[in-house]
Amino acid sequence: MTEHIEFVFIGEIACKSFIEFTRHRAARLDLALVVGACDAGRATMRVSGQEALVDMFEMACSLGPRNCIIREVTRADVRN
């Protein structure tokens, strides 16, 4: 089943490396990714793909990259 999820990552974010990291992880997991806004405190993005792979994406992005500290992640279903 395909999920469509909007994520908000909150913490200390280096946008350039965080976005590069999320794009790489999404590609490895065969997920569609649309990057939204990003600043030093939060990043938003929409991810579409298989449920388990979306969960893996969330976990990976919560842990990395090493120059970012993610303190909180919120997720919401997106209706197409």
C-alpha positions in Angstrom: 0.0 0.0 0.0 1.3 3.4 -0.9 1.4 6.1 1.8 1.7 9.8 1.3 3.1 11.5 4.4 4.2 15.0 5.3 7.1 15.1 7.7 8.2 18.0 9.8 11.7 17.5 11.3 12.5 19.9 14.2 15.9 20.5 15.7 19.3 21.9 14.7 19.3 21.6 10.9 22.0 22.4 8.4 19.6 22.6 5.4 22.0 21.9 2.6 23.3 18.6 4.1 19.9 17.6 5.6 18.2 18.0 2.2 21.0 16.1 0.4 20.8 13.4 3.1 17.0 13.1 2.7 17.2 12.9 -1.1 19.8 10.2 -0.9 17.8 8.1 1.5 14.6 8.6 -0.4 16.3 7.4 -3.6 17.8 4.3 -1.9 14.3 3.4 -0.5 12.6 4.1 -3.9 10.4 6.8 -2.4 9.0 9.9 -4.0 10.2 13.0 -2.2 9.1 16.7 -2.4 11.2 19.0 -0.2 9.3 21.9 1.3 10.7 24.7 3.5 13.9 24.3 5.4 15.6 26.6 7.9 17.9 26.3 10.9 15.1 24.9 13.1 12.8 22.8 10.9 12.5 21.1 7.6 9.3 19.9 5.9 8.9 17.3 3.1 6.4 15.0 1.6 7.2 11.4 1.0 5.3 8.7 -1.0 5.9 5.0 -1.1 5.4 1.7 0.6 4.5 2.0 4.3 7.5 0.1 5.7 9.9 2.1 3.5 8.4 5.4 4.6 9.0 4.3 8.2 12.6 3.5 7.4 13.0 7.0 5.8 11.7 8.6 9.0 14.1 6.6 11.2 17.1 7.3 9.0 16.4 11.0 8.8 15.9 11.2 12.6 19.4 9.9 13.1 21.4 11.8 10.4 23.2 13.5 8.9 25.9 13.9 11.6 25.8 17.8 11.5 22.1 17.9 12.3 20.3 17.1 15.6 16.7 16.1 15.1 14.8 16.6 18.3 11.3 15.9 17.1 9.5 14.5 14.1 5.8 14.9 13.3 4.1 13.1 10.5 0.6 13.6 8.9 -1.2 11.7 6.2 -1.6 13.7 3.0 -4.7 13.1 1.0 -4.2 13.3 -2.8 
